Amino acid sequence: MHTLNIFDIIIVLAYFVFMLGIGVYFMRINKGGKEYFAGGSMIPWWMSGMTLYMANFSAYTFTGLAGMTYTTGWFMLLSFAIGPFAYFFGTQMTAALWRRSRSISPVEYTYTRFNVTTQQMISWVTATSFILAGGVQLASTCILLAPFLGIDVTTIVLVLGIIILLYTFLGGVWAVSVTDVVQGVILLSITIIVLPLSLGLIGGFGTLIDKLPALEMSHVYNGVNYDVHWLLSIFVITTIGFAGGAGQRFYSVKDERDAKRTGRFAALLACTSVTVFGIPMLVTRVLWPDLSVVEFFKPYMGNNPQNLVYVALCMQILPNGLLGVFIAAMLSATMSTLSSVYNMLSAIFSRDIYQFAIGREMDDQELLKVGRYASIGVGVIVTGLAYMFATSTFGIFNLMQQFFVLFNIPVSIPMAFGLLMKKVPRWAAAGSIAWGLIAGATAKFLLNYDLGVQGYFSTAAAFIIFAVSPWLVQLARTKPKLLAALSGLMVAVMESFFYATAQGVVQPWQYTGMFVSAIAFGATLFGFSLLFTRQTEEETALVTEFFRKLATPIDVMKEVYGAGKKSIATLPLVGGTTIIMGALMSLVLFTDIPSGEKLMTGVLVFIMIAFGAALWAAGKRIVKVK
């Protein structure tokens, strides 16, 4: 296997310099909070689509996800195939409505549509979810880099965490979006090269089909069961997640048409995942059926060695120089995801949490200042969590899936359906979040459900109380005794359901917890129903005005280009940066490496420079036309 040399290190260091340079460049554009968090609603749709796509990739894709694919084979390819459909259906549900909400924070609209309590609940649950997920993603990068660099985990976490934090702190959403495009080009270029080379190691795709075990729909991975229920629940959760959680990508573009284009472009990019990412991971199962006898994996046998199969594959087939590009591609994925998380969470903390805490509206300059400090805080917390997760034996893949199911469902449902359902009362979202969290915790810690069934239960609980809230309003106003009886019946039904469906060995404390959980469902059914009735005429008027705004198309000339604002020429910038990266990689061609490896490097250099030149030329033509 190849090891890193000076050219690999130069490429990685140069990549870091470019990323920081982009952050400094866009620092001059951010005159206030709207530019920092929403790009002044002038982000091109194709750039926003690439950012949406890249936000769901990190080194976790090539460590935790690679380990799961190695273990389960064809089963995980079904998970890859779900992605494009979830992108398409989820984004097309709400993209136009997100843009018309005219927000600059993903949960800002909840203050008007629901109430301040809901806004705070969503803010804190969303922040918790993304911070935990960010820690897992950064930990994945540390695990990936360790075999290459021979550096301890603490050093890797600190260095990478600081770099991501710096360019997000400086450049805001513009820096995130531009770097995402460059990172996407690098990521797809290197993985497209890995695909045919990996198949060549085993004799082609036919050999892969012959030697890989047949598809099985149930697997136990690090003690967690994954089956068809997990696939179905992931599809539902992910679809609703895009509808409710991708708002920043939609309100950062100029109008509703571009918002929908953003989602469709991300779905199109996701179609590449099955082959470009999935197939090489399957190849490693055929190449190394027993990791314990492979020298590379022996030092890691006690700590999920399967997480490193993609790393080992690239070290075997990529020449020096391209190994540096591979590391840059992995860093691209993580930096893309974490920079988006940092920017989004800084918007939530400054716009939704801090502004509420001080009890007054901040002007645009103050919002920008607080947002930047918030991004520092988020980065520090994520970096600390990454160190903890990197040493966990539970497994990177399992950690990510568990956080996803526990926290994303309760927030995504009111965020998505609050834009679509007009008649639900303002307190409905608070009830949905509460029921989703109770259901998720009960399913995980008391009933020992598999992840897929956890997803079903949490989704059903969060959606049901949200959807039936208008009926509960009428019941609370006209038949309060019937509502009380229904709440009591809820306790009995839920307790019986819990006892009947609990999985595995149930401890005495879990039975007590089931009883408490059943009471919580019954009590909150009654309590939230009463809260649903407390919507005043003024609050109803606010909701009516909110949906009037959603029905009002964006006036681009007035709302986006008003006050003399001009569009930013992004194509030449992205194209020029891509050309420079390609030129830097071309230095490897002047080193003493085998001709076959020079050919691979030359192909990648050609892709980078040709793509960059096309973007540059297109950008210049657009400028001339204007």
C-alpha positions as CSV (number, residue, x, y, z in Angstrom):
1,M,0.0,0.0,0.0
2,H,1.1,3.5,-0.7
3,T,2.0,5.9,2.1
4,L,1.9,9.7,2.1
5,N,4.9,11.6,0.7
6,I,5.7,15.3,0.5
7,F,3.5,15.9,-2.5
8,D,0.4,14.6,-0.7
9,I,1.2,16.9,2.2
10,I,1.6,19.9,0.0
11,I,-1.8,19.2,-1.7
12,V,-3.5,19.0,1.7
13,L,-1.9,22.1,3.0
14,A,-2.6,24.0,-0.1
15,Y,-6.3,22.9,0.1
16,F,-6.5,24.3,3.6
17,V,-5.0,27.6,2.4
18,F,-7.6,27.9,-0.3
19,M,-10.5,27.2,2.1
20,L,-9.3,29.9,4.5
21,G,-8.7,32.2,1.5
22,I,-12.3,31.9,0.4
23,G,-13.5,32.7,3.9
24,V,-11.4,35.9,3.9
25,Y,-12.6,36.8,0.4
26,F,-16.3,36.6,1.4
27,M,-15.7,38.4,4.7
28,R,-16.0,41.7,2.8
29,I,-19.5,40.7,1.4
30,N,-21.0,40.1,4.8
31,K,-22.3,43.5,5.7
32,G,-25.0,42.1,8.0
33,G,-26.9,39.1,9.3
34,K,-28.9,38.6,6.2
35,E,-25.8,38.2,4.0
36,Y,-24.0,36.1,6.7
37,F,-26.9,33.6,7.2
38,A,-28.9,33.7,3.9
39,G,-26.4,35.1,1.4
40,G,-28.7,38.1,0.8
41,S,-30.9,35.5,-1.1
42,M,-28.5,35.7,-4.0
43,I,-26.9,32.2,-3.8
44,P,-27.2,30.6,-7.3
45,W,-29.6,27.6,-7.3
46,W,-27.0,25.2,-8.6
47,M,-24.6,26.2,-5.9
48,S,-27.2,25.9,-3.2
49,G,-28.1,22.5,-4.6
50,M,-24.5,21.3,-4.4
51,T,-24.4,22.6,-0.8
52,L,-27.6,20.7,0.1
53,Y,-26.1,17.5,-1.4
54,M,-22.7,18.0,0.2
55,A,-24.2,18.8,3.6
56,N,-25.1,15.1,3.9
57,F,-21.6,13.9,3.2
58,S,-18.7,13.8,5.5
59,A,-15.8,11.5,6.4
60,Y,-18.6,9.5,8.1
61,T,-19.6,8.4,4.6
62,F,-16.2,6.8,4.1
63,T,-15.8,5.3,7.6
64,G,-19.0,4.5,9.5
65,L,-21.1,4.1,6.3
66,A,-18.3,2.1,4.6
67,G,-18.1,-0.2,7.7
68,M,-21.8,-0.8,7.5
69,T,-21.7,-1.5,3.8
70,Y,-18.8,-3.9,4.2
71,T,-20.8,-5.8,6.8
72,T,-24.2,-5.9,5.2
73,G,-23.4,-5.9,1.5
74,W,-26.2,-5.3,-1.0
75,F,-28.6,-4.3,1.9
76,M,-26.8,-0.9,2.2
77,L,-27.0,-0.3,-1.5
78,L,-30.8,-0.1,-1.0
79,S,-30.1,2.6,1.6
80,F,-28.0,4.6,-0.9
81,A,-30.8,4.2,-3.5
82,I,-33.4,5.8,-1.2
83,G,-31.5,9.1,-1.1
84,P,-32.5,10.6,-4.5
85,F,-36.2,9.9,-3.8
86,A,-36.0,11.4,-0.3
87,Y,-34.3,14.5,-1.7
88,F,-36.8,15.0,-4.5
89,F,-40.1,14.4,-2.6
90,G,-38.9,16.2,0.6
91,T,-37.6,19.3,-1.1
92,Q,-40.5,19.7,-3.6
93,M,-42.9,19.6,-0.7
94,T,-41.7,22.8,0.9
95,A,-39.0,24.5,-1.2
96,A,-41.2,27.3,-2.5
97,L,-42.8,27.9,0.8
98,W,-39.5,28.2,2.6
99,R,-38.4,30.8,0.1
100,R,-41.7,32.8,0.6
101,S,-41.3,32.6,4.4
102,R,-38.5,35.2,3.9
103,S,-36.5,33.8,6.8
104,I,-32.8,34.0,7.6
105,S,-32.9,31.3,10.3
106,P,-34.3,27.7,9.9
107,V,-36.6,28.1,12.9
108,E,-37.4,31.8,12.6
109,Y,-40.8,31.3,11.0
110,T,-42.0,29.2,14.0
111,Y,-42.3,32.3,16.1
112,T,-45.1,33.7,13.9
113,R,-46.6,30.4,12.8
114,F,-46.5,28.8,16.2
115,N,-45.3,30.7,19.3
116,V,-42.2,31.6,21.2
117,T,-42.2,28.4,23.3
118,T,-42.3,26.3,20.2
119,Q,-39.5,28.4,18.7
120,Q,-37.3,27.8,21.8
121,M,-38.1,24.1,21.9
122,I,-37.2,23.7,18.2
123,S,-34.1,25.8,18.6
124,W,-32.7,23.7,21.5
125,V,-33.7,20.3,20.1
126,T,-32.3,21.2,16.6
127,A,-29.1,22.6,18.2
128,T,-28.6,19.4,20.3
129,S,-29.2,17.1,17.3
130,F,-26.8,18.9,14.9
131,I,-24.1,19.4,17.5
132,L,-24.1,15.7,18.4
133,A,-24.2,14.7,14.7
134,G,-21.4,17.2,14.0
135,G,-19.3,15.5,16.7
136,V,-19.8,12.1,15.0
137,Q,-18.8,13.6,11.7
138,L,-15.6,15.2,13.0
139,A,-14.8,12.0,14.8
140,S,-15.2,10.1,11.6
141,T,-12.5,12.3,10.0
142,C,-10.1,11.6,12.8
143,I,-10.6,7.9,12.4
144,L,-10.0,8.2,8.7
145,L,-6.8,10.3,9.0
146,A,-5.1,8.3,11.7
147,P,-3.7,5.6,9.4
148,F,-2.4,8.2,7.0
149,L,-0.8,10.6,9.3
150,G,0.2,8.6,12.4
151,I,-0.9,11.5,14.6
152,D,-2.9,11.1,17.8
153,V,-6.6,11.8,17.7
154,T,-6.5,14.9,19.9
155,T,-4.2,16.7,17.5
156,I,-6.2,15.8,14.5
157,V,-9.5,17.0,16.1
158,L,-8.0,20.3,17.2
159,V,-6.4,21.2,13.9
160,L,-9.3,20.3,11.7
161,G,-11.9,21.7,14.1
162,I,-10.1,25.1,14.1
163,I,-9.7,25.3,10.3
164,I,-13.4,24.6,9.7
165,L,-14.4,27.1,12.4
166,L,-12.2,29.8,10.9
167,Y,-13.5,29.9,7.4
168,T,-17.1,29.5,8.5
169,F,-16.6,32.3,11.1
170,L,-15.1,34.6,8.4
171,G,-17.3,33.9,5.4
172,G,-20.7,32.8,6.5
173,V,-23.1,31.0,4.1
174,W,-21.3,32.4,1.0
175,A,-18.0,30.8,2.0
176,V,-19.9,27.6,2.8
177,S,-21.6,27.6,-0.6
178,V,-18.6,28.3,-2.7
179,T,-16.3,25.9,-0.9
180,D,-19.1,23.2,-1.2
181,V,-18.9,23.4,-5.0
182,V,-15.1,23.1,-5.0
183,Q,-15.3,20.3,-2.5
184,G,-18.0,18.6,-4.5
185,V,-15.8,18.6,-7.6
186,I,-12.9,17.1,-5.7
187,L,-15.0,14.5,-4.0
188,L,-16.8,13.3,-7.2
189,S,-13.6,13.4,-9.2
190,I,-11.6,11.2,-6.9
191,T,-14.4,8.7,-6.3
192,I,-15.2,8.4,-10.0
193,I,-11.5,7.3,-10.4
194,V,-11.7,4.9,-7.5
195,L,-14.8,3.1,-8.9
196,P,-13.2,1.5,-12.0
197,L,-9.9,0.9,-10.3
198,S,-11.5,-0.9,-7.4
199,L,-13.6,-3.2,-9.7
200,G,-10.3,-3.9,-11.6
201,L,-8.8,-5.4,-8.4
202,I,-11.4,-8.2,-8.3
203,G,-11.9,-8.8,-12.0
204,G,-14.9,-6.6,-12.7
205,F,-18.6,-6.1,-11.8
206,G,-19.4,-9.7,-12.7
207,T,-17.0,-11.1,-10.1
208,L,-18.5,-8.8,-7.5
209,I,-22.0,-10.2,-8.2
210,D,-20.7,-13.8,-8.1
211,K,-18.7,-13.5,-4.9
212,L,-20.7,-11.2,-2.8
213,P,-23.3,-12.9,-0.5
214,A,-26.9,-12.6,-1.7
215,L,-29.1,-9.8,-0.4
216,E,-30.4,-10.3,3.1
217,M,-32.9,-8.0,4.6
218,S,-31.9,-8.3,8.3
219,H,-28.5,-7.6,9.9
220,V,-27.1,-7.1,13.4
221,Y,-24.4,-4.5,13.4
222,N,-22.5,-3.8,16.6
223,G,-25.5,-5.1,18.6
224,V,-28.1,-3.0,16.6
225,N,-30.6,-4.7,14.3
226,Y,-31.2,-3.2,10.8
227,D,-34.0,-4.6,8.5
228,V,-36.6,-3.5,6.1
229,H,-38.3,-1.5,8.8
230,W,-35.2,0.6,9.2
231,L,-35.0,1.2,5.4
232,L,-38.7,2.3,5.3
233,S,-38.4,4.5,8.4
234,I,-35.2,6.1,7.1
235,F,-37.0,7.0,3.8
236,V,-39.9,8.6,5.7
237,I,-37.7,10.4,8.2
238,T,-35.2,11.6,5.6
239,T,-38.0,12.9,3.3
240,I,-39.6,14.8,6.1
241,G,-36.2,15.9,7.3
242,F,-35.4,17.6,3.9
243,A,-38.9,19.2,3.9
244,G,-38.4,20.6,7.4
245,G,-34.7,21.0,7.7
246,A,-33.3,22.3,4.4
247,G,-34.8,25.7,4.7
248,Q,-31.5,27.6,4.6
249,R,-30.7,26.2,1.2
250,F,-34.1,27.5,-0.1
251,Y,-34.3,31.0,1.4
252,S,-30.7,31.7,0.3
253,V,-31.7,31.7,-3.4
254,K,-33.6,34.5,-5.2
255,D,-37.1,33.0,-5.7
256,E,-39.4,30.0,-5.6
257,R,-38.4,28.6,-8.9
258,D,-34.7,28.5,-7.9
259,A,-35.7,27.0,-4.6
260,K,-37.3,24.0,-6.4
261,R,-34.4,23.8,-8.8
262,T,-32.1,23.5,-5.7
263,G,-33.9,20.4,-4.5
264,R,-34.1,18.8,-7.9
265,F,-30.4,19.3,-8.5
266,A,-29.5,17.8,-5.1
267,A,-31.7,14.8,-6.0
268,L,-29.9,14.4,-9.3
269,L,-26.5,14.5,-7.6
270,A,-27.7,11.9,-5.1
271,C,-28.3,9.5,-8.0
272,T,-24.5,9.0,-8.2
273,S,-24.2,7.6,-4.7
274,V,-25.2,4.0,-5.4
275,T,-22.4,3.5,-7.9
276,V,-19.7,6.0,-7.0
277,F,-19.8,5.4,-3.3
278,G,-21.5,2.1,-2.8
279,I,-19.8,-0.2,-5.3
280,P,-16.2,0.4,-4.1
281,M,-17.3,-0.3,-0.5
282,L,-18.8,-3.6,-1.7
283,V,-15.6,-4.5,-3.5
284,T,-13.7,-4.4,-0.2
285,R,-15.9,-7.3,1.1
286,V,-14.8,-9.5,-1.8
287,L,-11.2,-8.2,-1.6
288,W,-10.8,-8.8,2.2
289,P,-13.3,-11.3,3.4
290,D,-11.4,-11.6,6.7
291,L,-9.9,-8.4,8.0
292,S,-8.1,-10.1,10.8
293,V,-5.6,-11.6,8.4
294,V,-4.8,-8.4,6.6
295,E,-1.8,-6.6,8.0
296,F,-3.3,-3.1,7.6
297,F,-6.2,-3.8,9.8
298,K,-4.5,-5.7,12.7
299,P,-3.8,-2.6,14.8
300,Y,-7.5,-1.7,14.7
301,M,-9.1,-5.1,15.3
302,G,-10.4,-4.1,18.7
303,N,-12.1,-0.9,17.5
304,N,-14.3,-1.5,14.4
305,P,-11.7,-2.1,11.7
306,Q,-14.3,-2.3,9.0
307,N,-14.6,1.5,9.3
308,L,-11.3,1.7,7.5
309,V,-11.9,-0.5,4.5
310,Y,-12.4,2.4,2.1
311,V,-9.3,4.1,3.4
312,A,-7.3,0.8,2.8
313,L,-8.8,0.5,-0.7
314,C,-7.6,4.0,-1.6
315,M,-4.2,3.5,-0.1
316,Q,-3.8,0.4,-2.3
317,I,-5.0,1.7,-5.7
318,L,-4.2,5.5,-5.6
319,P,-0.7,6.8,-6.3
320,N,1.2,9.4,-4.3
321,G,-0.2,12.7,-5.1
322,L,-3.7,11.3,-5.5
323,L,-3.6,10.1,-2.0
324,G,-3.3,13.7,-1.0
325,V,-6.3,14.5,-3.2
326,F,-8.2,11.6,-1.5
327,I,-7.5,13.1,1.9
328,A,-8.6,16.5,0.6
329,A,-11.8,14.9,-0.7
330,M,-12.5,13.3,2.7
331,L,-11.8,16.6,4.4
332,S,-14.0,18.3,1.8
333,A,-16.9,16.2,2.8
334,T,-16.5,16.8,6.5
335,M,-15.7,20.5,6.1
336,S,-18.7,20.9,3.9
337,T,-21.1,19.3,6.4
338,L,-19.7,20.9,9.5
339,S,-19.4,24.4,8.0
340,S,-23.1,24.2,7.0
341,V,-23.9,23.0,10.6
342,Y,-21.9,25.8,12.2
343,N,-23.5,28.5,10.1
344,M,-27.0,27.2,10.6
345,L,-26.6,26.7,14.3
346,S,-25.0,30.2,14.7
347,A,-28.1,31.5,13.0
348,I,-30.4,29.6,15.5
349,F,-28.4,30.7,18.5
350,S,-28.2,34.4,17.6
351,R,-31.6,34.9,15.9
352,D,-33.8,32.5,17.9
353,I,-32.1,31.9,21.3
354,Y,-30.0,34.9,22.2
355,Q,-32.4,37.5,20.7
356,F,-35.2,35.9,22.8
357,A,-33.0,35.9,25.9
358,I,-32.2,39.7,25.7
359,G,-35.8,40.5,25.0
360,R,-35.3,42.9,22.1
361,E,-34.8,42.9,18.3
362,M,-31.1,43.1,17.2
363,D,-30.1,45.2,14.2
364,D,-28.3,43.6,11.3
365,Q,-24.8,44.5,12.5
366,E,-25.3,43.1,16.0
367,L,-26.8,40.0,14.6
368,L,-23.7,39.4,12.5
369,K,-21.4,39.9,15.5
370,V,-23.4,37.6,17.8
371,G,-23.7,35.0,14.9
372,R,-19.9,34.9,14.5
373,Y,-19.3,34.4,18.3
374,A,-22.0,31.7,18.3
375,S,-20.2,29.8,15.5
376,I,-17.1,29.8,17.7
377,G,-19.1,28.2,20.6
378,V,-20.6,25.6,18.4
379,G,-17.2,24.7,16.9
380,V,-15.6,24.3,20.4
381,I,-18.5,22.0,21.6
382,V,-18.4,19.8,18.4
383,T,-14.6,19.5,18.7
384,G,-14.9,18.2,22.3
385,L,-17.6,15.7,21.4
386,A,-15.6,14.4,18.4
387,Y,-12.8,13.4,20.7
388,M,-15.3,11.4,22.9
389,F,-17.0,9.7,20.0
390,A,-13.8,8.8,18.2
391,T,-13.0,6.4,21.1
392,S,-16.5,4.9,21.4
393,T,-17.0,1.2,20.8
394,F,-20.7,1.6,19.9
395,G,-19.6,2.5,16.4
396,I,-19.8,5.6,14.3
397,F,-22.6,4.4,12.1
398,N,-24.8,3.4,15.1
399,L,-24.1,6.7,16.9
400,M,-25.2,8.7,13.9
401,Q,-28.4,6.6,13.3
402,Q,-29.4,6.8,17.0
403,F,-29.1,10.6,17.2
404,F,-30.9,10.9,13.9
405,V,-33.9,8.9,15.1
406,L,-34.1,10.4,18.6
407,F,-33.9,14.1,17.7
408,N,-34.7,14.7,14.0
409,I,-38.2,13.3,13.9
410,P,-39.8,15.5,16.7
411,V,-38.4,18.7,15.1
412,S,-38.8,17.8,11.4
413,I,-42.6,17.1,11.5
414,P,-43.8,20.5,12.8
415,M,-41.1,22.3,10.8
416,A,-42.3,20.7,7.5
417,F,-46.1,20.4,8.1
418,G,-46.3,23.8,9.8
419,L,-45.8,25.2,6.3
420,L,-48.4,23.0,4.8
421,M,-51.3,22.7,7.3
422,K,-53.1,26.0,8.0
423,K,-55.7,24.8,10.5
424,V,-53.4,23.4,13.3
425,P,-53.3,25.7,16.3
426,R,-50.1,27.6,17.4
427,W,-49.4,25.2,20.3
428,A,-49.6,22.1,18.0
429,A,-45.9,22.1,17.2
430,A,-45.0,22.0,21.0
431,G,-47.2,19.0,21.4
432,S,-45.7,17.3,18.4
433,I,-42.1,17.9,19.7
434,A,-43.1,16.6,23.2
435,W,-44.8,13.5,21.9
436,G,-41.9,12.8,19.5
437,L,-39.3,13.0,22.2
438,I,-41.3,10.9,24.7
439,A,-42.0,8.3,22.0
440,G,-38.3,8.1,20.9
441,A,-37.0,7.9,24.4
442,T,-39.6,5.2,25.4
443,A,-38.9,3.1,22.3
444,K,-35.1,3.3,22.8
445,F,-34.6,3.0,26.5
446,L,-37.7,1.2,27.8
447,L,-39.1,-1.0,25.0
448,N,-35.8,-1.9,23.4
449,Y,-37.2,-1.5,19.9
450,D,-35.1,-1.8,16.8
451,L,-34.1,1.5,15.1
452,G,-36.7,1.1,12.4
453,V,-39.6,0.5,14.8
454,Q,-38.3,3.4,16.9
455,G,-38.6,5.6,13.8
456,Y,-42.2,4.4,13.1
457,F,-43.3,5.0,16.7
458,S,-41.7,8.4,17.1
459,T,-42.9,9.6,13.6
460,A,-46.5,8.4,14.3
461,A,-46.7,10.0,17.7
462,A,-45.3,13.4,16.6
463,F,-47.5,13.5,13.5
464,I,-50.8,12.2,15.1
465,I,-51.1,14.9,17.8
466,F,-50.1,17.6,15.3
467,A,-52.7,16.5,12.7
468,V,-55.6,15.9,15.1
469,S,-55.0,19.1,17.1
470,P,-57.9,21.0,15.3
471,W,-60.2,18.3,16.4
472,L,-58.8,18.4,20.0
473,V,-59.5,22.1,20.1
474,Q,-63.2,21.5,19.5
475,L,-63.3,18.6,22.0
476,A,-61.6,20.7,24.7
477,R,-64.1,23.6,24.1
478,T,-67.3,21.6,23.8
479,K,-66.8,18.3,25.6
480,P,-64.1,18.7,28.3
481,K,-65.3,15.6,30.3
482,L,-65.0,13.5,27.2
483,L,-61.5,14.8,26.7
484,A,-60.6,13.9,30.2
485,A,-62.0,10.4,29.7
486,L,-60.0,10.0,26.5
487,S,-56.8,11.1,28.2
488,G,-57.4,8.4,30.9
489,L,-58.1,5.8,28.2
490,M,-54.8,6.9,26.5
491,V,-52.9,6.0,29.7
492,A,-54.4,2.5,29.8
493,V,-54.0,1.8,26.1
494,M,-50.4,3.0,26.0
495,E,-49.4,1.1,29.1
496,S,-50.9,-2.1,27.7
497,F,-49.3,-1.5,24.3
498,F,-45.9,-1.0,26.0
499,Y,-46.1,-4.1,28.0
500,A,-47.2,-6.2,25.0
501,T,-44.6,-4.9,22.6
502,A,-41.4,-4.5,24.7
503,Q,-38.5,-6.4,23.2
504,G,-35.9,-8.6,24.9
505,V,-35.2,-8.8,28.6
506,V,-37.1,-6.0,30.4
507,Q,-35.8,-4.9,33.8
508,P,-38.1,-3.8,36.7
509,W,-37.1,-0.1,36.3
510,Q,-38.2,-0.3,32.6
511,Y,-41.7,-1.4,33.7
512,T,-41.8,1.6,36.0
513,G,-40.7,3.8,33.1
514,M,-43.4,2.4,30.8
515,F,-46.0,3.3,33.4
516,V,-44.6,6.9,33.7
517,S,-44.4,7.2,29.9
518,A,-48.1,6.1,29.5
519,I,-49.1,8.7,32.1
520,A,-47.0,11.3,30.3
521,F,-48.9,10.6,27.0
522,G,-52.3,10.9,28.7
523,A,-51.4,14.0,30.7
524,T,-49.9,15.8,27.7
525,L,-52.9,14.9,25.6
526,F,-55.2,16.7,28.1
527,G,-52.8,19.5,28.8
528,F,-51.9,20.3,25.2
529,S,-55.6,20.1,24.2
530,L,-56.3,22.9,26.7
531,L,-53.4,24.9,25.4
532,F,-54.6,24.5,21.8
533,T,-57.8,26.5,22.8
534,R,-55.8,29.5,24.0
535,Q,-55.2,31.0,20.6
536,T,-56.5,34.6,20.7
537,E,-57.9,36.5,17.7
538,E,-54.7,38.5,17.5
539,E,-52.7,35.2,17.2
540,T,-55.1,33.9,14.7
541,A,-54.6,37.1,12.7
542,L,-50.8,36.5,12.8
543,V,-51.2,33.0,11.4
544,T,-53.5,34.3,8.7
545,E,-50.9,36.9,7.8
546,F,-48.2,34.3,7.8
547,F,-50.0,32.1,5.3
548,R,-50.8,35.2,3.2
549,K,-47.1,35.8,3.0
550,L,-46.6,32.2,1.9
551,A,-49.1,32.8,-0.8
552,T,-47.3,35.9,-2.0
553,P,-44.7,35.3,-4.7
554,I,-41.2,36.8,-4.3
555,D,-40.7,40.1,-6.0
556,V,-37.1,39.6,-7.0
557,M,-36.3,43.2,-8.1
558,K,-37.7,44.6,-4.9
559,E,-36.8,42.0,-2.3
560,V,-33.5,40.7,-3.6
561,Y,-31.9,43.5,-5.7
562,G,-33.4,46.4,-3.8
563,A,-31.2,49.2,-2.4
564,G,-28.8,48.9,-5.3
565,K,-27.6,45.4,-4.6
566,K,-25.9,43.5,-7.4
567,S,-25.5,39.8,-8.0
568,I,-22.2,38.2,-7.2
569,A,-20.2,36.6,-10.0
570,T,-19.6,33.2,-8.5
571,L,-18.8,31.2,-11.6
572,P,-15.5,32.8,-12.3
573,L,-14.5,32.5,-8.6
574,V,-15.4,28.8,-8.4
575,G,-13.9,28.1,-11.8
576,G,-10.7,29.8,-11.0
577,T,-10.3,28.1,-7.7
578,T,-10.9,24.7,-9.3
579,I,-8.3,25.4,-12.0
580,I,-5.7,26.3,-9.4
581,M,-6.4,23.1,-7.5
582,G,-6.0,21.1,-10.7
583,A,-2.8,22.9,-11.6
584,L,-1.4,22.2,-8.1
585,M,-2.2,18.5,-8.5
586,S,-0.4,18.5,-11.9
587,L,2.9,18.9,-10.1
588,V,2.7,15.2,-9.3
589,L,3.2,14.4,-13.0
590,F,6.7,15.7,-12.7
591,T,7.7,13.2,-10.0
592,D,9.2,9.8,-10.5
593,I,6.0,7.6,-10.4
594,P,5.0,4.7,-12.7
595,S,3.3,5.6,-16.0
596,G,0.0,4.0,-15.0
597,E,-0.2,6.2,-11.9
598,K,0.7,9.3,-14.0
599,L,-2.2,8.5,-16.3
600,M,-4.6,8.4,-13.3
601,T,-3.3,11.6,-12.0
602,G,-3.5,13.2,-15.5
603,V,-7.1,12.2,-15.8
604,L,-8.0,13.9,-12.5
605,V,-6.1,17.0,-13.4
606,F,-7.8,17.2,-16.8
607,I,-11.3,16.8,-15.1
608,M,-10.5,19.6,-12.6
609,I,-9.0,22.1,-15.1
610,A,-11.6,21.4,-17.8
611,F,-14.5,21.8,-15.3
612,G,-13.0,24.9,-13.8
613,A,-12.4,26.5,-17.3
614,A,-16.0,25.8,-18.3
615,L,-17.3,27.5,-15.2
616,W,-14.9,30.5,-15.7
617,A,-15.9,30.9,-19.4
618,A,-19.6,30.6,-18.5
619,G,-19.3,33.2,-15.8
620,K,-17.5,35.7,-18.0
621,R,-20.1,35.3,-20.7
622,I,-22.9,36.0,-18.2
623,V,-21.1,39.1,-17.0
624,K,-20.7,40.4,-20.6
625,V,-24.4,39.9,-21.4
626,K,-25.4,41.8,-18.3
